[in-house]
Amino acid sequence: MSPGIGMPELLVVLVLALVVVGPQQLPVMMRKVGQMMAQARAMAKDFQSSFEEIGRETELSELRREIEALKGANPLNQIHGEIDKAARDVQDDDIRALKLKHHAAGAGPIDTTKAAKLAAAKPTAAPVEDAANSEVDSAPDPQPAEADAPKPADTIKGR
């Protein structure tokens, strides 16, 4: 059985209120009870809407996390990363080849920034058709190393 207020119970409460309060004050008391009930309903509605708002915010934060996860799992980003890695590996290989070439020519150690600039300026080579052509070109540079080296101060002044 559900506990509730039926018609007989409501009549008993009204008769008691009429006896306790009196017929003159009964309309005023009923108006105040109605106002209190309206305030209670408004508070309950506000409480319920705040819970619904918290639920919506939670759902939105979960959706944001899922969107960020999907952005991170974008296959295009992975492909770009792999291409960049391969390009860096090729550039590193070109720098190593230039260092070996420079070292084989008998010059001193080469600066890595200079090697990187040389690798960037070097045109891409055609595919190797012959095993004899696969070696690194060991021909000396057209400019001698002495032209690049600074002259000592004693030779400039004529001493």
C-alpha positions in Angstrom: 0.0 0.0 0.0 1.3 3.4 -0.8 1.1 6.0 2.0 -0.8 8.9 0.6 -3.4 11.5 1.5 -6.8 10.6 0.2 -10.1 12.4 0.3 -11.0 11.3 3.8 -7.7 12.3 5.3 -7.8 15.7 3.5 -11.3 16.4 5.0 -10.0 15.5 8.5 -7.1 17.9 8.1 -9.4 20.7 6.8 -11.8 20.3 9.7 -8.9 20.4 12.3 -7.5 23.5 10.6 -10.9 25.2 10.7 -11.2 24.4 14.4 -7.6 25.4 15.4 -7.2 28.5 13.2 -10.8 29.7 12.9 -12.9 30.6 9.9 -11.5 34.1 9.6 -7.8 33.1 9.5 -8.3 30.0 7.3 -8.0 31.7 3.9 -4.8 33.6 5.0 -3.3 30.3 6.3 -4.2 28.5 3.1 -2.6 31.2 1.0 0.7 30.9 3.0 0.7 27.1 2.7 0.2 27.6 -1.1 3.2 30.0 -1.2 5.3 27.6 0.8 4.4 24.7 -1.6 5.3 26.9 -4.6 8.7 27.7 -3.0 9.3 24.1 -2.3 8.5 23.1 -5.9 10.8 25.9 -7.3 13.6 24.7 -5.1 13.1 21.1 -6.2 13.0 22.2 -9.9 16.2 24.2 -9.4 17.9 21.3 -7.7 16.9 19.0 -10.5 18.1 21.4 -13.3 21.5 21.8 -11.5 21.9 18.0 -11.6 20.9 17.9 -15.3 23.5 20.6 -16.0 26.2 18.7 -14.2 25.3 15.6 -16.3 25.5 17.7 -19.5 28.9 19.1 -18.5 30.2 15.6 -17.8 29.0 14.3 -21.1 30.6 17.3 -22.9 33.9 16.7 -21.1 33.8 13.0 -22.2 33.0 14.0 -25.8 35.9 16.5 -25.7 38.3 13.8 -24.5 37.0 11.4 -27.2 37.5 14.1 -29.9 41.1 14.8 -28.7 41.8 11.1 -28.8 40.4 10.9 -32.4 42.6 13.9 -33.4 45.6 12.2 -31.9 44.8 8.9 -33.8 44.5 10.7 -37.1 46.3 8.5 -39.7 47.4 11.5 -41.7 49.4 12.8 -38.7 51.0 9.4 -38.4 51.9 9.4 -42.1 53.3 12.9 -41.9 55.4 11.8 -38.9 56.8 8.9 -40.8 57.6 11.0 -43.9 59.4 13.6 -41.7 61.4 10.8 -40.0 62.4 9.4 -43.4 63.4 12.8 -44.7 65.6 13.4 -41.6 67.2 9.9 -42.1 68.0 10.8 -45.7 69.5 14.1 -44.7 71.6 12.4 -42.0 72.8 9.9 -44.6 73.8 12.8 -47.0 75.7 14.6 -44.2 77.6 11.4 -43.3 78.5 10.9 -47.0 79.8 14.5 -47.2 81.8 14.0 -44.0 83.3 10.8 -45.4 84.1 12.6 -48.7 85.6 15.5 -46.9 87.7 13.2 -44.7 88.8 11.1 -47.7 90.0 14.3 -49.4 92.5 14.8 -46.6 91.0 17.9 -45.1 90.4 18.4 -41.4 87.1 17.8 -39.6 84.1 19.3 -41.2 81.6 21.4 -39.3 78.2 19.8 -39.0 76.3 23.0 -39.9 78.4 23.3 -43.1 77.7 19.7 -43.9 74.0 20.3 -43.4 74.1 23.3 -45.8 76.0 21.2 -48.3 73.5 18.4 -48.1 70.6 20.9 -48.6 72.3 22.4 -51.6 73.3 19.1 -53.1 70.9 18.0 -55.9 69.3 14.6 -55.6 71.3 12.0 -57.4 70.0 9.8 -60.2 69.5 6.1 -59.4 72.7 4.1 -59.5 72.9 1.8 -62.5 76.3 0.4 -62.1 78.2 -1.0 -59.1 81.3 1.1 -60.1 79.3 4.3 -59.9 78.0 3.4 -56.4 81.1 4.7 -54.6 81.2 8.2 -53.2 82.9 10.7 -55.6 86.3 11.1 -54.1 87.5 13.8 -56.5 89.0 16.8 -54.7 87.0 20.0 -54.4 87.7 22.5 -57.2 88.9 25.1 -54.7 92.0 24.2 -52.7 91.7 24.2 -48.9 94.4 26.9 -48.6 92.1 29.5 -50.2 89.5 29.0 -47.5 92.0 29.0 -44.6 92.9 32.4 -43.1 96.5 33.5 -43.6 98.7 33.9 -40.5 99.5 37.4 -39.4 103.2 36.9 -40.0 102.9 36.2 -43.7 100.6 39.1 -44.3 103.0 41.6 -42.8 105.9 40.1 -44.7 107.9 38.6 -41.8 
